Amino acid sequence: MIHTLGPVLLASLLVGLGVTGIAGRRNAVLVLVGVELVLSGALVLLVATQAAGADRWAAGSVLPLFVVTIAAAEVVVALAVVLAVFRQRGSIDLDARSDAEPGA
């Protein structure tokens, strides 16, 4: 059995950095990086609790594979949306307003 303090601290650090990145950024790409950090922290915690448990919960080692696959697809879609917004507005600043008319 492993000691869970290290992985829990790592997961807390990743989630804290991710939430700070989500809350404090205006750039859409950096917000996506923050979301991925939160997701990574959750995966570290899931795998660490699975490895430390006595019952050896089988989903703790299989579930991260699905989450990583879904996260990769989410990044591709999100970056495509960010690229489309950049092409339309010329900026990926989340607080910036578009000067063009909505129907134009």
Secondary structure, DSSP 4 states (H G I P E B T S, - for coil): ---SHHHHHHHHHHHHHHHHHHHH--BHHHHHHHHHHHHHHHHHHHHHHHHH-SS--THHHHHHHHHHHHHHHHHHHHHHHHHHHHHHHS--BTTPPP-S-TT-
